[in-house]
């Protein structure tokens, strides 16, 4: 039929944590490090997103990390290895629109790994998180986001969404956005460091941004800062 794409009768199964870890250990005989790098962007606010949108964000960004970590941990115990996870400054600072679902998932990742870190350390496994800010990658493009269509259907949130998209688009296109290679170098450095920090930001901007949250006991600094992003 026109427009249809033929599919094989027996498609190749999608990789799972078990198959990926088995591939690495079969090929190399051991597993010294795991980098959790899967991520999925979600743009929208509570009333414009579905529950499936929230569940999908948690499935990729949080449960994916948990599943791979759980599978790899026995092998990392055997090698005295490292678990490095790509979080985000959004795991520390809750942000409007782009990040209600995404930040929730990344915050869950950080809470999970902050809790796991001392336990894993007792069996010789290092646990660390990497917190990038804006990165000029395909994360947002792969989310198939149409800003104009989103603004047109935002209803009561049209002015605030417009302000947020303008601010964020400028940030991702500015010189403050890092390249994927720069973030990868931070990951590599953390693996080469004998005693890396638990939480590692990838730029001075990211360090200053996360520092706002870590010094903000009552939440007023963060909410005042992000209020400006939506035109308040």
C-alpha positions in Angstrom: 0.0 0.0 0.0 1.3 3.5 -0.8 2.8 5.2 2.2 3.4 2.1 4.2 6.8 0.9 5.3 7.4 -2.8 5.1 8.7 -4.4 8.3 10.5 -7.7 8.7 8.4 -10.5 10.1 10.9 -10.9 12.9 12.3 -7.5 13.8 15.5 -7.3 15.8 14.6 -7.1 19.5 15.4 -3.8 21.1 18.5 -3.9 23.4 17.8 -4.3 27.1 20.1 -3.6 30.1 20.8 -7.4 30.3 21.8 -7.8 26.7 24.0 -4.7 26.7 25.8 -5.7 29.8 26.2 -9.2 28.5 27.6 -7.9 25.3 30.2 -5.8 27.1 31.3 -8.6 29.5 31.4 -11.2 26.7 33.5 -9.0 24.5 35.9 -7.6 27.1 35.7 -10.1 29.9 34.8 -7.5 32.6 33.0 -4.3 33.1 35.0 -1.4 34.6 32.6 1.6 34.0 29.0 2.4 33.0 27.9 5.7 31.7 24.1 6.2 32.0 23.4 8.6 29.1 19.9 7.9 27.9 17.7 11.0 28.0 14.4 12.2 26.6 13.2 15.9 26.6 9.6 16.9 27.3 8.2 20.4 26.8 5.0 21.5 28.4 3.3 22.2 31.7 1.0 20.1 33.8 -2.3 21.1 32.0 -0.7 20.7 28.5 0.9 17.4 29.1 -0.8 14.0 29.5 -0.1 11.5 32.2 1.5 9.4 29.5 4.0 12.2 28.8 5.0 12.2 32.5 5.2 8.4 32.6 7.4 8.4 29.4 9.8 10.9 30.8 10.2 8.9 34.0 10.6 5.6 32.1 13.5 6.8 30.0 15.2 9.3 32.3 14.7 7.5 35.6 13.7 3.9 35.3 16.2 3.4 32.5 19.0 4.5 34.8 17.7 2.2 37.6 17.4 -0.8 35.3 20.9 -0.5 33.8 22.5 0.3 37.2 20.8 -2.8 38.8 22.0 -5.0 36.0 25.6 -3.7 35.9 26.2 -3.4 39.7 27.3 -7.0 40.3 29.9 -6.6 37.5 31.1 -3.3 38.8 31.4 -4.8 42.3 33.7 -7.5 40.8 35.9 -4.9 39.1 35.8 -2.1 41.6 34.3 0.0 38.9 32.5 3.3 38.3 29.0 4.3 37.6 28.7 7.7 36.0 25.2 9.1 35.2 24.4 12.1 33.0 21.9 14.1 35.0 21.3 17.8 34.4 21.3 21.1 36.2 17.6 20.4 36.0 18.1 17.6 38.4 19.0 20.3 41.0 16.9 23.2 39.9 13.2 22.8 39.0 12.5 24.7 35.8 9.3 25.8 34.0 7.7 24.2 31.0 10.6 22.3 29.4 11.3 20.6 32.6 8.3 19.9 34.7 8.4 16.2 33.6 12.1 16.2 32.7 13.2 17.9 36.0 11.0 15.5 38.0 12.8 12.6 36.4 16.3 14.0 36.8 15.5 14.9 40.4 14.5 11.3 41.0 17.8 10.2 39.4 19.8 12.4 41.7 17.9 11.3 44.8 18.3 7.7 43.8 22.1 8.0 43.2 22.7 10.2 46.2 21.2 7.4 48.3 23.0 4.6 46.5 26.4 6.3 46.6 27.5 5.4 50.1 26.1 1.9 49.9 27.9 1.2 46.6 31.1 2.7 48.1 31.1 0.0 50.8 31.4 -2.7 48.0 34.1 -0.7 46.1 31.9 0.9 43.4 32.2 4.7 42.7 28.9 6.5 41.9 29.0 10.0 40.4 26.6 12.3 38.5 27.4 14.8 35.8 25.3 18.0 35.6 25.5 19.8 32.2 23.6 23.0 31.5 22.6 23.8 27.9 24.3 21.5 25.4 24.1 21.9 21.6 23.0 18.3 21.1 19.9 16.8 19.4 18.0 16.3 22.7 15.4 19.0 22.0 15.2 18.3 18.3 14.6 14.6 18.9 11.6 15.5 21.0 9.9 16.7 17.8 8.9 19.9 19.5 7.0 22.5 17.4 7.2 25.8 19.5 4.7 27.6 17.2 2.1 24.9 17.5 2.7 24.6 21.3 2.2 28.4 21.7 -1.0 28.3 19.6 -2.5 25.6 21.8 -1.3 26.8 25.2 -4.5 28.6 26.2 -4.0 30.4 29.5 -0.3 29.7 29.4 0.4 31.4 26.0 2.2 34.5 27.4 4.3 32.5 29.8 5.2 29.8 27.4 6.2 32.4 24.8 8.5 34.1 27.3 10.0 30.8 28.3 10.7 29.6 24.7 12.3 33.0 23.8 14.6 32.8 26.8 15.5 29.1 26.4 16.0 29.3 22.6 18.5 32.2 23.2 20.3 30.2 25.8 20.7 27.1 23.7 22.0 29.2 20.7 24.3 31.4 22.8 28.0 30.9 23.6 27.0 29.5 27.0 25.8 26.3 25.4 28.4 23.6 25.5 29.3 21.1 22.8 28.7 17.4 23.4 32.5 16.9 23.2 33.0 19.3 26.1 30.6 17.3 28.2 32.1 14.0 27.1 35.5 15.3 28.3 34.1 15.9 31.7 32.8 12.4 31.8 36.2 11.0 30.7 38.0 13.2 33.3 35.7 11.8 36.1 36.6 8.3 35.1 40.3 9.1 35.1 40.1 10.9 38.5 41.0 8.6 41.4 38.6 10.4 43.7 36.0 12.4 41.8 33.3 14.4 43.5 29.8 12.9 43.7 28.2 15.8 41.8 30.2 17.3 38.9 29.1 20.3 36.8 30.4 20.6 33.3 31.0 24.4 33.2 31.3 27.4 35.4 27.8 28.5 34.4 26.4 25.1 35.6 28.3 25.4 38.9 26.9 28.9 39.6 23.4 27.7 38.6 23.4 24.7 40.8 24.9 26.7 43.6 21.7 28.8 43.8 19.7 25.7 44.7 22.3 24.3 47.2 22.3 27.5 49.1 18.5 28.1 48.9 17.0 26.6 52.1 13.5 28.0 51.7 13.2 27.9 47.8 12.8 31.7 47.4 16.0 32.2 45.4 15.1 29.5 42.8 11.5 30.4 42.4 12.4 34.1 42.1 15.0 33.3 39.4 12.7 31.1 37.3 9.8 33.5 37.6 11.7 35.8 35.3 11.8 33.1 32.7 8.1 33.2 32.3 7.7 36.9 32.2 6.8 37.5 35.9 
